[in-house]
Amino acid sequence: REELVQVFTEARRKESILEAISRPAEKTKPWYEYRAIFLNDRREREGVEFLQEHRETLARAERETGVPAEIIVAILGVETYYGRIAGSYRVLDALSTLAFDYPRRSEFFTSELKHYLILTRDQGLDPAAMKGSYAGAMGYGQFMPSSYRSYAVDFDDDGVTDIWNNPVDAIGSIANYFKRHGWRSGDAVVFAADAADDVPLELFVQGRSGLKPERSVAQFADAGVVPRQPVDPAALATAMKFQLEDGYEYWLGLHNFYVITRYNHSAMYAMSVYQLSQRLAEQGES
């Protein structure tokens, strides 16, 4: 109790955290604006550099987990610009503010605060010193404390699991996260599709709902959402409708796309990760 009292005397409520969590980009920006944040020349260039610098570690992670190197690097690129921008908020402030002053998700952030206090205690870290995002996500891959404790790994076998400063551990941890969430090695992720004008809106992903594939590709085709290339008609999929500047584009996401959304429950997030991964793979081979 005395230790906790001392920790919480150092915690500070931050209004900027409450403001930030109330306007996430996934809810406030259309697809064509959201995509431009993550698919740009600098993120691609630095991603290729990261791929080349850590080629051996990424190859081992892919070999051991089945998760493609370009997917791992794309997560790092979208989350923190490959570790360069990992957040400037004290994690203690972020989690305390959201646990005590954000009633809508207080239960979740209270649990994360508990995980954070256990994590810092077990690793001998100062809970008031560690930095992260406004939501309390940490390190290269922006793991929440519960994910850190469940999925982070000591990938370089130095006796410390460190995703704040160690890119090797970060690579292994992201690969482990995807493997544990059911990534299927060698399977496709998403397919472009065409959609008829009269397809009911409820067939498409709406926010966080509808991300899990529950209808078959054949069922979507019967309803007017048809993949542009051959896909197993029995495969389960989700349909997505993304706003462009002059219309919409349509996609069918398969199981591995759903796995990406387990990292961040947003179809636009997962699509950004996937499209960045494809650009990195293409440039890495050239």
C-alpha positions as CSV (number, residue, x, y, z in Angstrom):
1,R,0.0,0.0,0.0
2,E,2.8,2.5,0.9
3,E,4.5,1.8,-2.4
4,L,1.3,2.4,-4.4
5,V,0.5,5.6,-2.4
6,Q,3.9,6.9,-3.3
7,V,3.5,6.0,-7.0
8,F,0.1,7.7,-7.3
9,T,1.3,10.9,-5.6
10,E,3.5,11.2,-8.7
11,A,0.6,10.6,-11.2
12,R,-0.8,13.6,-13.0
13,R,-4.2,14.0,-14.7
14,K,-3.7,15.2,-18.2
15,E,-6.6,16.9,-20.1
16,S,-4.7,16.5,-23.3
17,I,-4.9,12.7,-22.9
18,L,-8.7,12.9,-22.6
19,E,-8.9,15.1,-25.6
20,A,-6.7,12.8,-27.7
21,I,-8.6,9.7,-26.9
22,S,-11.9,11.3,-27.9
23,R,-10.8,11.9,-31.5
24,P,-8.9,8.9,-32.9
25,A,-8.0,9.2,-36.5
26,E,-10.0,6.1,-37.4
27,K,-13.2,7.9,-36.5
28,T,-12.5,11.4,-37.7
29,K,-10.8,10.9,-41.1
30,P,-12.1,9.3,-44.3
31,W,-9.9,6.5,-45.7
32,Y,-8.2,8.6,-48.3
33,E,-6.9,11.0,-45.6
34,Y,-6.1,8.3,-43.1
35,R,-4.2,6.3,-45.6
36,A,-2.0,9.2,-46.5
37,I,-0.7,9.4,-43.0
38,F,0.9,6.0,-43.2
39,L,1.6,5.5,-46.9
40,N,4.2,8.1,-47.8
41,D,7.7,8.2,-49.1
42,R,9.5,8.7,-45.8
43,R,7.7,5.8,-44.1
44,E,8.5,3.6,-47.0
45,R,12.1,4.7,-47.2
46,E,12.8,4.2,-43.5
47,G,11.0,0.9,-43.6
48,V,13.2,-0.4,-46.3
49,E,16.2,0.7,-44.3
50,F,14.9,-1.1,-41.2
51,L,14.3,-4.2,-43.3
52,Q,17.9,-4.2,-44.5
53,E,19.4,-3.4,-41.1
54,H,17.5,-6.2,-39.3
55,R,17.3,-8.7,-42.1
56,E,18.7,-11.6,-40.1
57,T,16.4,-11.0,-37.1
58,L,13.4,-10.6,-39.3
59,A,14.2,-13.8,-41.2
60,R,14.4,-15.7,-38.0
61,A,11.1,-14.3,-36.7
62,E,9.4,-15.2,-40.0
63,R,11.0,-18.7,-39.9
64,E,9.9,-19.4,-36.3
65,T,6.4,-17.8,-36.4
66,G,5.3,-17.8,-40.1
67,V,4.6,-14.0,-39.9
68,P,6.1,-12.2,-43.0
69,A,9.0,-9.8,-42.3
70,E,7.2,-7.0,-44.2
71,I,4.1,-7.3,-41.9
72,I,6.3,-7.0,-38.8
73,V,8.1,-4.0,-40.2
74,A,4.8,-2.4,-41.4
75,I,3.4,-2.6,-37.8
76,L,6.6,-0.9,-36.5
77,G,6.3,1.7,-39.2
78,V,2.6,2.5,-38.6
79,E,3.0,2.5,-34.8
80,T,6.2,4.4,-34.2
81,Y,8.0,5.1,-37.4
82,Y,10.3,2.1,-36.7
83,G,10.8,3.1,-33.0
84,R,11.6,6.8,-33.7
85,I,8.3,8.2,-32.4
86,A,7.2,6.0,-29.5
87,G,5.2,8.5,-27.4
88,S,6.0,11.4,-25.1
89,Y,3.4,10.9,-22.3
90,R,4.4,9.3,-19.1
91,V,2.6,5.9,-19.1
92,L,1.6,6.4,-15.4
93,D,-0.1,9.7,-16.3
94,A,-1.9,8.2,-19.3
95,L,-3.2,5.1,-17.6
96,S,-4.2,6.9,-14.4
97,T,-6.0,9.6,-16.3
98,L,-8.0,7.1,-18.3
99,A,-8.6,4.8,-15.5
100,F,-10.0,7.4,-13.1
101,D,-11.3,10.1,-15.5
102,Y,-12.6,8.3,-18.6
103,P,-15.7,6.4,-17.4
104,R,-16.6,4.9,-20.7
105,R,-13.5,2.7,-20.7
106,S,-12.4,2.9,-17.1
107,E,-12.6,-0.8,-16.5
108,F,-10.2,-1.5,-19.4
109,F,-7.7,1.2,-18.4
110,T,-7.8,0.3,-14.7
111,S,-6.8,-3.3,-15.7
112,E,-4.0,-1.9,-17.9
113,L,-2.8,0.3,-15.0
114,K,-2.6,-2.8,-12.8
115,H,-0.7,-4.7,-15.5
116,Y,1.7,-1.7,-15.9
117,L,2.4,-1.6,-12.2
118,I,3.1,-5.3,-12.1
119,L,5.3,-5.1,-15.2
120,T,7.4,-2.2,-13.9
121,R,7.8,-4.0,-10.5
122,D,8.8,-7.3,-12.1
123,Q,11.4,-5.6,-14.5
124,G,12.7,-3.2,-11.8
125,L,11.6,-0.1,-13.8
126,D,10.5,3.2,-12.3
127,P,6.8,3.5,-13.1
128,A,6.9,7.3,-13.2
129,A,9.7,7.3,-15.7
130,M,8.5,5.2,-18.7
131,K,7.0,7.0,-21.7
132,G,4.4,6.0,-24.2
133,S,1.3,7.0,-26.1
134,Y,-1.7,9.0,-24.8
135,A,-3.4,5.6,-24.3
136,G,-0.5,4.0,-22.4
137,A,0.9,2.0,-25.3
138,M,4.6,1.4,-25.1
139,G,7.8,0.8,-27.0
140,Y,8.6,0.1,-30.7
141,G,5.4,-1.9,-31.2
142,Q,3.2,0.1,-28.9
143,F,2.1,-2.8,-26.7
144,M,-0.4,-2.1,-24.0
145,P,0.9,-3.4,-20.6
146,S,-1.3,-6.6,-20.7
147,S,0.0,-7.4,-24.2
148,Y,3.6,-6.7,-23.0
149,R,3.2,-9.2,-20.2
150,S,1.4,-11.8,-22.4
151,Y,3.2,-11.6,-25.7
152,A,6.6,-9.7,-25.4
153,V,9.6,-12.0,-25.7
154,D,13.3,-11.9,-25.1
155,F,14.2,-12.5,-28.7
156,D,18.0,-11.9,-28.3
157,D,18.3,-14.1,-25.2
158,D,20.0,-11.4,-23.1
159,G,17.8,-12.1,-20.1
160,V,15.7,-9.0,-20.5
161,T,12.4,-8.5,-22.4
162,D,12.7,-4.9,-23.6
163,I,10.5,-3.5,-26.3
164,W,11.2,0.1,-25.3
165,N,14.8,0.1,-26.5
166,N,15.6,-3.2,-28.2
167,P,14.5,-3.6,-31.8
168,V,15.3,-7.4,-31.7
169,D,12.9,-8.0,-28.9
170,A,10.4,-5.8,-30.6
171,I,10.5,-7.8,-33.8
172,G,10.2,-11.1,-32.0
173,S,7.4,-9.8,-29.8
174,I,5.3,-8.6,-32.7
175,A,5.8,-11.8,-34.5
176,N,4.8,-13.7,-31.4
177,Y,1.7,-11.6,-31.0
178,F,0.5,-12.4,-34.5
179,K,1.3,-16.1,-34.1
180,R,-0.6,-16.3,-30.9
181,H,-3.6,-14.6,-32.5
182,G,-3.7,-17.2,-35.2
183,W,-1.7,-15.9,-38.2
184,R,-1.8,-18.5,-41.0
185,S,1.5,-18.8,-42.7
186,G,1.3,-18.4,-46.5
187,D,-2.4,-17.5,-46.6
188,A,-3.7,-14.4,-48.4
189,V,-4.7,-11.3,-46.4
190,V,-7.2,-9.3,-48.4
191,F,-8.6,-9.0,-52.0
192,A,-9.9,-6.0,-53.9
193,A,-13.5,-6.3,-54.9
194,D,-16.3,-4.7,-56.8
195,A,-19.7,-4.0,-55.3
196,A,-23.1,-3.4,-56.7
197,D,-24.9,-0.2,-55.9
198,D,-27.7,-2.0,-53.9
199,V,-25.5,-3.9,-51.5
200,P,-26.9,-3.3,-48.0
201,L,-24.7,-1.1,-45.9
202,E,-24.9,-3.6,-43.0
203,L,-22.8,-6.1,-45.0
204,F,-19.8,-3.9,-44.6
205,V,-17.6,-3.4,-41.5
206,Q,-18.9,-0.6,-39.3
207,G,-16.3,0.7,-36.9
208,R,-15.2,-2.1,-34.5
209,S,-18.2,-4.3,-35.3
210,G,-18.1,-6.8,-38.1
211,L,-14.4,-7.3,-38.2
212,K,-14.5,-11.1,-37.6
213,P,-15.1,-13.0,-40.8
214,E,-18.4,-14.8,-40.5
215,R,-19.8,-14.8,-44.1
216,S,-18.3,-16.8,-47.0
217,V,-16.9,-15.2,-50.1
218,A,-19.7,-17.0,-52.0
219,Q,-22.3,-15.3,-49.8
220,F,-20.8,-11.9,-50.4
221,A,-20.7,-12.6,-54.1
222,D,-24.4,-13.5,-54.1
223,A,-25.0,-10.2,-52.3
224,G,-23.1,-8.2,-54.9
225,V,-19.6,-7.9,-53.4
226,V,-17.4,-9.8,-55.9
227,P,-13.6,-10.3,-55.6
228,R,-11.6,-9.2,-58.6
229,Q,-9.5,-12.4,-58.6
230,P,-10.2,-16.0,-57.8
231,V,-10.8,-16.7,-54.1
232,D,-11.9,-19.9,-52.4
233,P,-15.7,-19.3,-52.3
234,A,-15.9,-21.2,-49.0
235,A,-13.4,-18.9,-47.3
236,L,-14.8,-16.7,-44.6
237,A,-14.4,-13.0,-45.2
238,T,-15.4,-9.5,-44.1
239,A,-16.4,-6.8,-46.6
240,M,-15.1,-3.2,-46.4
241,K,-16.1,0.0,-48.1
242,F,-13.5,2.8,-47.9
243,Q,-14.2,6.4,-48.9
244,L,-12.1,7.9,-51.7
245,E,-12.1,11.5,-52.8
246,D,-14.3,10.6,-55.7
247,G,-16.2,7.4,-54.7
248,Y,-15.4,4.2,-52.8
249,E,-13.2,1.2,-53.0
250,Y,-14.2,-2.3,-51.8
251,W,-12.2,-5.1,-50.2
252,L,-12.8,-8.6,-48.9
253,G,-10.6,-9.3,-45.8
254,L,-9.8,-12.9,-44.9
255,H,-8.6,-14.5,-41.7
256,N,-5.1,-13.0,-41.7
257,F,-6.7,-9.5,-42.2
258,Y,-8.7,-10.2,-39.1
259,V,-5.5,-11.1,-37.2
260,I,-4.1,-7.7,-38.1
261,T,-7.2,-6.0,-36.6
262,R,-6.4,-7.8,-33.3
263,Y,-3.5,-5.4,-33.0
264,N,-5.8,-2.4,-33.5
265,H,-9.5,-2.9,-33.9
266,S,-9.9,-0.9,-37.1
267,A,-10.2,-2.0,-40.7
268,M,-8.5,1.2,-41.9
269,Y,-5.6,0.5,-39.6
270,A,-5.2,-3.1,-40.8
271,M,-5.5,-2.0,-44.5
272,S,-2.8,0.6,-43.9
273,V,-0.5,-2.0,-42.4
274,Y,-1.1,-4.4,-45.2
275,Q,-0.6,-1.8,-48.0
276,L,2.6,-0.5,-46.4
277,S,3.8,-4.1,-46.0
278,Q,3.3,-4.7,-49.7
279,R,5.2,-1.5,-50.7
280,L,8.1,-2.5,-48.4
281,A,8.2,-6.0,-49.8
282,E,8.3,-4.6,-53.4
283,Q,11.0,-2.0,-52.6
284,G,13.0,-4.4,-50.5
285,E,13.3,-6.8,-53.5
286,S,14.2,-4.1,-56.0
